[in-house]
Structures are given as structure tokens and as C-alpha cells.
Amino acid sequence: MSRVTATDPVRSLVDAEPAPFWLDDPAKPTPFPALAGEEHCDLVVVGGGYCGLWTALLAKERNPDRDVILVEAHEVGWAASGRNGGFCAASLTHGFGNGLARWPDELAELERLGLENLNEIEDTLRRYGIDCDWERTGSIDVATLPHQVSELREQAETARHFGVSSEFLGTEEVRAEVSSPTYLAGLLDRRGTALVNPARLAWGLREACVWLGVRIFERTRATGLDTRGASMVVTTGYGRVVARRVALATNVFPSLVHRVRPFVIPVYDYAVVTEPLTEGRLASIGWPNRYGMSDTASQFHYYRLTGDDRILWGGYHAVYHYGSRLSAELDQRPLTFRVLAENFFRTFPQLEGVRFTHTWGGAIDTCSRFSAFFGTAARGRVAYALGFTGLGVAATRFAAQVMLDRLDGLNTPRTRLDMVRGKPVPFPPEPFRWLGVELTRRSMARADRDGGKRNLWLRTMDTLGLGFDS
């Protein structure tokens, strides 16, 4: 076997399995049968990712007598919920900076609700005995370019005014946590992030739902949504579900409420994972507190240790395909994997010789405000939440609460939030959609090269409240 060097990163990829690491697990459950014929229930949940699973589980916890059906087009957790990086972040606004730019007047409340939501997830895992490698580690955002150092220092100071406890770390301090010659500074949040095995989280929520009495039908694609008197009808491949209420948790996939579709585009995100690190290799980078890590570039990396001491390394490229194309063949992108490997060894040159065992990608539901939005249809009988933009592991539970509040006709502190009541700006039709995304992507890359200076296009997008991110 040829020797991997930091100048030849492609060699580290040649044996990698082209599949999501988390889903390559013997613990993967046997799928439930598809729905056939006509079923009746109080609530039907469409989508078996985190958002749908939390909605079904919380619906039963609120009212154990409520008859709940969940339908999933493939298998529970097979898409973004089972192949993400496993960062369970408290933020409901895709980070403090995005929340400050969009909802400064209620950001303190949003931060409080986000931390409360994260604590409740931890409590749920404990109550149901869900084993998903949960680690309440916290996280560090690192500066790798000089202009980012002052940005992190300023963010730490601003965050204090909103009740967010974050610590600025100088060069020596951040390198004492994780040793990389690229690190110039860091911003440490000790409370706001947990790391998790995302597939096992989805499978654990599935088991909890079944234990509570939720009826789950997998390999059951929902193809239509219609009214039948006071009820709603969700049509599937082999049958239909007649329900009093419907919760749509389809995220990146086309919504059954057609008017919502222009608000979301699919963006492909990619990741690789290494072989388990030996004690010596792990010692060479330190990482004693196992923090989740990300850099602060516009095209950023996120990375973390897994339960068996691999490094998952993802991000950087966020790829939109013309016409909002969705296809399994797009889950593999050698160009991106090469870039990820190059940047990995640039960050950790002491790991020369490490090999990657899995490469994968998949679509996430991106909206122009970067964080989830909510709504109802059919006179309040249908609720939806989508647009999580890659930070939905925890936020999906909050979204489930919002949907259930609205379906139950409740006026709560959640439903009164401007963040919940507002909508993002929709994306334009093609070809303007693709042109806008591509121009934004290139402008962000240029900003990283130009000391963070945002060009006229990005400044205009900021003014209009538009954006594009992974």
C-alpha cells in the first residue's frame, strides 16, 4: 500500500467506502412495511427524519390518546438526519451572528429557548434510554485568518449582552485544546453543543415513537394532499391516510403544500471520516475535551471526534445544482472529497498517513434566512416546518413544538416570536436562481481571500436579507 503524504491527499481516499459512515452500522433497524389501503388517525406526520420523529413523539407525550401515524418515503433517518455531522447545537437561528442580524430584539429569548430545547433533548434521551453516543462537549469556532481574530473577539463581547457565555481563546489557548498550526484564535462555547451519532439518534427516536404507540410506515411516499370534509387525506403509493391534522416534515424534498416550494432549495454538503486514530496520533493533536470544531470562513469546515476516535471532516463546498436537482448520484463528488482531504492535512499535518474510510454527501434544505421557518395551510389543519440549512439536529425539536402548537390551536411564547411568524424571501425562478447562488458562492470565496471584505453583491444580499450558506 502506498504511503500517504500531506502533499498527496488523494491517496488517503482510495479505499474509502462511498457511503455515509453513520448508516454503515449493524444496529440499523429492519424497515417497517409500507402502508396499504386506507388508514385513519388523528394526526399524520409526513417524513421520518428528526422533524417528523420529534413531532410524532411529542404529539403522543402531549396527548397519549392521540392516534398518530408517521409515513416515510424510504427509511427513518436515511437522509440528512442520518448522515449529518452530528452537531446538536442549541442555536435556533443558525448561529448567534445570524440571529443578531435578523432578530436582535428577541435574540436573548431565542438563545434561552434554544438552550432549554437542548436540555430537553438530553432529558428525552435519558428517559427513553436512547444510546446515541451523546456527549455534551461544547464547541470552538476557530480563526485561521488574521481578520477573523478580531471578529471572534467582537462576537464574544457582543454575546455577553444577550446572556450567551462564550470565551475568547488566544493562539496558545486554542492550540492547547486542539493542536493545529493554522489556528490563530478561538471562541469557546461550553454549553451550547452536544455531539451525537445522528443515525442512532434517529433510530432511537423511532423506537421511542413505537413504544408510545405511533404507527410507522416506511417505504411509503406521500404523493398528494387533499381535503375530505373536515379531514385531510394524504395519498401514498399503495393507499391513503385520512387524518384530522397533518404535519409536514419533508424538509429538502418538495412540499405537499406547493406554494412553499420556492422558499427552499437543495444544497449538497459533503463529509469524509478517517480510520480510528491510534493513541499516538490522537495525542499529537490533543483534543482532551472533545469539543466540536468549525472554522469561521464563509466556506467553512466542521469537524469532530466520533465515539471510536475517528475524525469526521465536512463542509467547505455547498453545491447547488441547476433546477433544484435532487439525485442519489450527486451524493458522491470526488472533487469535493479531494479538497476536503487537502484541507484536512493542511490543518493537521501531524496526521500524515491517516486514511479515510467513508465519503458521502447529501442535500440539505436551505432557505434565504438560513434558519427554519413555519406555516399552516388548509385553515390550520396542516402545519409545516422546513429550511433548517444544515443546523437542524436540535432545532427540529423546537420546530415540532411549533407545529403542534399551531395544529392544537395554542397561542404560546413560541408561536408569538417574530422568528416563528415571519417567512424568508423566496428564491427566484431559474435561471436567476442558479445565477444568484453561483454569484453568491463565488463572492463568499473571494471574501475569504480578501480579508473578509464583502463585495457589492454580498452587501446587497445582506441589505435584502438574502443569503446562501451550508
N, C-alpha and C positions, 0 to 999 in steps of 0.2 A: 504494500500500500504506500503510495507516495506521501511524502512529508508535507503537511500543511504549513505554509508560511504566511505571515501578515501581508506580504506583497502578492500572494496568490490565493485570495479568499475563495475563489470558485471551487478549489479542491475540497474545501470544507463542506460543500453542499452535495457532492456527487452521490453519496449514499443515502441522502435524506428521503424519507417516505413522503410522497406528495399527498398528505392528509393532515387534518387537524390533530395535534398531539393529544388534546383533551379527550377527543372522541375515540381515539385508539386505545380503548380501555375494556378489559374483560368484564368490568362491572356494568357495562351498558345493558339496560333492561330490554327484555323482549317486547316488541311493539304490541299495543292493543289492536284488536281487529277494527276494520273500517265500519262506519255506520251504514246500515242498510235499512231501507224502509223509512217510516215516519216515526220520529220521537217527539215527545212533548216535555217541556220543562219550564221552570220559572225564569231561568237565565241561561243563555247560551253564550259561551266565550269562544271567539274565533281566533285561534293562534295559540300554539303551545310553547312559546318562548317565555322569558321571565314575566313579561307584562301580563300575558294570559294566565300563567300559573298563579301569580300573585292575586290576580282578580278572582279566580275561582276559589283559591284558598281563603282569602279574606271575606268573600261573599258567604262562605259556609261558616266562618268564625262569627260573622255578624249575625247570621240567622241560620242555625243548624238545620232548620226545617226547609230551607230554600233548596229546591231541586235544581242542580247545576250540571250542565253538560259542557265539556270542552272538546272542540274539534281541531285537529291539527293536520295540515296537508301532508306532511311527511312523518317525522317522529319528533317527540318532545325534545327540545334543546338542540336540534340538528343544525340550526342556522346560527345567527350571531350570538345567541345565548349560550351555545356550546363551544364556540371557537374563538371567543374574545380573549383579551389578555388577563382576565381575572382580577382587574382592579375594581373593587367595590367602594366607590368614593361617595362621601356624604353629599357632595355638591349636587343641587338640583338644577343648576344653571350652567353646567359645563364649565365649571371653574369660577373662582372669585372674580377674575377680571371681566369675564363676560357678564356675570351678574351685575357688577358695578356699572358697566356701560349701559345696561338695559333697564335695570330695576333698582336704582340706588336707594329709593325711598323705602323699599321693603326688603332690601338685601339682608339686614340683620335678622329679620323674621325668617327669610328663606334659608339662611345659614342655620338658624336654630332648628327649623323643621327638618332640614337635611340631616343634621346630626342626630336628632330624635329618630328619624326614619332608619338611619344606620344602626342605632342601638336596638331598635325593634326587630330588625333583621337578625341581629345576633341573638336576641332573645328567642325568636322563632326557631332558629337552627337548634338552639339548646332544647327547647320544649319538644320538638319533634325528633330529636336525635339525628339530625342530618349531618353526615360526615362528608365534608367537602373541603378539607384542608384549610379551614378558616383561620387566618392569622391577622389580628388587629395590629398591624405593623406601623401604620402611618406611612408617609411618603415624603420624598425630597424632589423638588424641582431644581435642576442644576443649570447654571450658566456656563456655557462653553465659549462664549464670545464676549469681549470687553463690555459692549453696550448693555448686555444682559445683566451684568452685575448690579449696575445702578437701578435697573428695572426691578430686580428682586428686592433690593434694599427698600425701594419706594413702596413696593407692594406689601412688604412686611409691616411698614409703618401704617399704611392705609388700612390694612386688615384689622389692626387693633381697634380701630374706631367702630368696627362692626362686630366686635366680640369674637373675632377669629384669632386664635392663638397660633402664630407662626414665628419661627426663629430664623433669623438670617445667619448663615454659616459662611465664614471666610474660607479662603482656599485651603488652608491646613485643616480646618474643622471638617469641611465636606469630604476631603480626601481621607480623613481618618475614619469616616463612615463607609465610604466605598472608594477604593484607590483607582483613580484614573488620571493620567497626565492631562486630559482635556478639561478637567473641572477647574473653574475659577471661583465659584461661589455656589451656594445652595440656599433653598428656602425649605425648612423642615416643618411639616405639619404632623404632629404626633398622634392626633385623634381621628382625623378625617378620612382615613382609608384603611380598608381591610383587603387582604389578598385571599383569593379563593380559587378552588378548582371549578371553573364555570360549568363544565358538563355535569359534574357530580352535584353541584348546586341545583341545576335544572332537574336532574333525576330525583334528587331528594325532595324537591317541591312537588314533583309528580306523585311520589309515594305518599306524601302528606295529604295531597288532594284526594287521592283514592281512599285513604284511611278516613277522611272526613265524609266520604260519600259522593264525591264528584265522579260523574261518569265521563270517562275519557275515550274518545275515538280517534285513533291515529290513522294515517294514510287516508284522510278524509278531507279533501279540498272543498272549501266553501266557494261556490261559484255564483251565487246570487243572493240578493236581499230584497224581500218584498213584504207588503203588509197583508194581513188577513184579519179583517175586522179590528179588534183591539189587540191582536197579537202580531208578531213578526215571524217571517218564515225565512230561514237560511237554507238555501238549496245546496246540496252536496252531490258528489259524483254518483252515489247509489241511493240517495234518499233526500230527506229534508228534516230540519228541526223546527218545530213550532214553539215559540217562546214568548213570554210576556216582555222580556227585556233582552237586549243584545249588547255585548261588549266586544268591540273590535280591537284586537291586539295583533294586527298583521304587520305593523312597522314598515319595513322596506318594501314589502310586497303590495301590489295595487289594492287600494282600499275598496271595500264594497260600497262605500259612500263616494261616488265618483267625483264629487266637487272638491274633495280633499286631495286628490291625486297631484295637482300642480304644486302643492306645498312641500312635497318631499321628492328627493332624487336619491338613487342608489349610488353610493361611492364605495369603491373597493379598497379595503385595508388589508395589509399583509403582515405576516409574522413568521419567524423561524424559532426553533428551540434547539439548544445544544444537548449533547450527551450529558449524563450526570457528571458534575465536576468532582475530581479527586480532592482529598483533603488539602493537598499541596496547592492545587490550582485555586481552590476556594480561599485558602489563606493568602494567596498572592493579591487578591482584590479586597480582602477583609469582609465587609458587609455583615458585621456582627448582629445588627438589629433588623436585618432583612427588609429594610424599607422598600416600598415600591418606588421606582425611579422614572423620571422623564426629564428631557431637556426642554428648554424654553424657546427653541427656534420656531418659526412659523411652520416649517416642515420638521416635525419633532419625532423623536423616538420615545417609546415607553418600554420599560424592561423591569424584570423581577425574577426572583428565585422561585422555583417550583418546590413542591413538597419533597422531592427527591434531589434537590440541589442542582437542577438544570438552570440555565438562564433562558427565559423567553425574551425575545428581542423583536419588537414590531414597530409599525408606524412608518414615518417619513413620506412615502408615496401615498397619496389618496387619489384614486383614479376614477374618473367619471367617463363612461362610455356613451357615445352619441345615441340619442333616442332613449335614454334611461334603460339601457340594455341590461338584462339580468340573465346570466348563463353560468352553469357549473364550470364550463371550460375557462372562465375568467378567474376561477379560484386559484389557478397557478400562473405565476408571472415571473419567469426566470430573471428578467431584467431587474425587477424589484428585489428579488432574493439576493442577487449579486450585490446590489447597492447596500442592502441590509448587512450582508456579511462584511463588506468593506468597512462600513462604519462601525460595526461591532469590534473588529480587530484594531481599528484606529482608537476606539475608546478604551479597549482592554488589550494592549499589545502583549501583556504578560500571559495571555491565554493562547498564545500561538500554539497551533497543533490541535486545538479543540475542534470537534466536528459537530455538524448539525444533523439531527436525526429526523426532523419533520419540517416541512414547508407548507404553508397554506395561506389562503386569503378568503375573503367573502365580503358581501355587501352589507353596509350599514345604512340606516335611514337618516339622511341628512336634510335639515331644513335651514332656512336662511338666518335664523336666530340662534342656531347651534344647540338649543335645548328643547325638550319635549313641549308639545302644545296639545290642546284638548278641545273637545267639542261634542255636540249632540246632534242627532238627526231624528226624523220621524216623530216629532213632537215629544222629544225626550225619552223615547223608548229605546234609542240606540245611542251608545256613547263610544268615543274613540280617543286614543292617545297614541301619538307617534312623533317621530322627529328627534330621537334621543341623541343622534350624532356621535355615537361611539362612547357615550358615558351613561349607559343605562342599567348597569348591573344593579345598582341600588335605586336609581331614580324610577325604575319601572314599578317598584312597590308603591311609591308615592303616587304615581300615575294611576295605579289600580285603585287606590283610595279615592282619588278624584273622580274616576269613572263611576265607582259605586255610590259616592255621594250624590252625583247627578242622577243616576238611574233610580236611586231611592228617594229623590226629591228633597235632599237635605241641603240646607244653607249652612256651610261650615267655614271656619277660617281658611281652609284650603281653597274652597270654591270662590272666596271673595278676593283672592290675590289677583293683582293685575297680571302677574305672570301666567296665571291659570286662565284668566278671562280673555287675554289677548291672543292674537294669531301672528305668525311670521308673515313676511312678504312672500307671495308665491313666486316660483321660478317662471321665467318667460318660456314660450314655446321654442322649439328648435327652428332654425339653427342658433338662435340667440342664446339659448340655454347653454349649449356646449361652448360657444364662443366666450360667454361670460365666465363660465367655470374655468376654462383654459387660461383666459387672461388673468383671472384672479390667482390661479395656481402659479403661473409664471411670475406674477408680481410679488407673491409671497416668497418665492425662491430668491428673487432679486433683493428683497428686503433683508433676508438673512445675510446676503453677501455685502450689502451696503450699510452695515451697522444698524440695522433696524429701521432705516429710513423708508417710510411708506410713500409710494408714488401717488400720482394724482388719481389713478384708478382705485387704489385701495382707500385713499382718503374719501373719495366719493362714495364707495361702498359703505364705509364707516358712517358717513353722514346719513345715508339712506337706511341704515340698519340691516344691510345685507352682508352676507359673508359666505365663506366656504372653508370647511375645516374637516379634520378627521378626529 
